[in-house]
Amino acid sequence: MLKILPVLLVAFGLPATVFSQENSPYSRYGLGDQAPNRNIFTRGMGGISAGVFDYLSNYQGMGSTNFSNPAVLGNITNTVFDIGAEADFRTLKSLNPVKKFTSANSLFSYVNLAFPVATEKMRKKNMGWGMNFGLRPVTKINYKIEAAKRLTNIDSLYTLYEGSGGTNQAYFGTGFRVKGFSIGVNAGYMFGNKDYSTKLQFVNDTVTYAKSNTQTKASFGGLFLNAGLQYEAVLNKDKKDQLPKILRFGFYGNLAQKLNASSDNLNETFIYDPNGSAFRVDSVFDQKNNKGTIEYPASFAAGLSYQDAHWLFGADFEMAKWDNYRYYGQKDLVQNNWTVRVGGQYYPAKQGASVKKYFNFVRYRAGFYYGTDYIATNGSRPEYAFTAGAGFPLTSLQRINWFGEYVMLNTALEVGARGNKTNNVKENMVRFSIGIAMNGRWFRKIKYD
């Protein structure tokens, strides 16, 4: 445990060190752009997660955590420490006027620690029990947009729209398994902030106008709870020390919840100082600690998967009721959305395969997803991507086979877009994700040494 402690400290400090250069105007609405709410292992397969459990072999136990569906915690046999990060590159194109903007963004994806707590008596009865805790971003807000136009019979107007913030979850979960049925819950604290401002400046050669700034800063937080279940049916037994052929069904979701919010609302005139920072001249309206609530919508996902010694296939359907979203009782340009996900994994290694052929032990993944974006500007916009990924063992293959302790490097590539020509604005996206999953027999009491 002392050897892994520096890694844990670095991991939990990671959210403060990553940087963001993204400039997405869509993050203005709702709670911002949604971060992928699944781990790197599943992202390479189109994001399937409801009916997926990363079980590697009888020697290796669980591979990566699947925090989307807490029911999988009932299957965990080893301690798994999982951490991920991502970088995406976006190109925003508008048809009228014809414009193009590119941006890059890096983001901490999640940190998660899962461990078994089942007793020996429970394991003998084919029962399991596991727990986890972690931290992950839910949404992100980051945009800076400039607009210039001529007001009829008035003057030229320059407008600067800026926004920052996002939402995060710190959670703790547990899951139980009795034979082929598993159930689990994740609970914790959801928190975040929103900082929006609109600066107006008239451009005139002879008349001096005061510059104005309208700004809202809000912070919010509240408890949350989501739950999931899985059922696995063994189709037939395979050879010894090989995975049987298994069909899994899964479901997870959360109820609507209210987040307590406090906002500061400001309307002021300002000037820019020599450093380019805004300096207040006079406040027209200044309201502090305005209390209210944010209504976060319910969502659910259902799916199934098939897995044997070499193949894993799956499909998910998910939906969120964003029509019910309210910010201080007000609606926003958001809508109910749905997504279909399909993906799979291939593992070439056979029983007794030579450890000298490294790439036989790599797990190859691919998939896609298609659905509607929850942000509803210029009508309903599609959101879709093709995905690919791989899992590379970093531990010597001999040690994996004999001790069941290893480190896995998971990667995922997503190439997709949201919007189309009928929506005027289309956003292309390439996202690369990388994660490290460390599997070990921590916290086990040794009977013989």
Secondary structure, 3 states (H helix, E strand, C coil): CCCCHHHHHHHHHHHHCCCECCCCHHHHCCCCEECCCCCHHHHCCCCCCCCCCCEEECCCEECCCCCCCHHHHHHCCCEEEEEEEEEEEEEEEECCCCEEEEEEEEEEEEEEEEEECCCHHHHHCCEEEEEEEEEEEEEEEEEEEEEEEECCCCCEEEEEEEEEEEEEEEEEEEEEEECCEEEEEEEEEEEEEEEEEEEEEEECCCCCCCEEEEEEEEEEEEEEEEEEEEEEEEEECCCCCCCCEEEEEEEEEECCEEEEEEEEEEEEEEEECCCCCEEEEEEEEEEEEEEEEEEECCEEEEEEEEECCCEEEEEEEEEECHHHCEECCECCCECCEEEEEEEEEECCCCCCCCCCCHHHHCEEEEEEEEEECCECCCCCCEEEEEEEEEEEECCCHHHHHHHCCEEEEEEEEEEEEECCHHHCEEEEEEEEEEEEEEEECCCCCCCCC
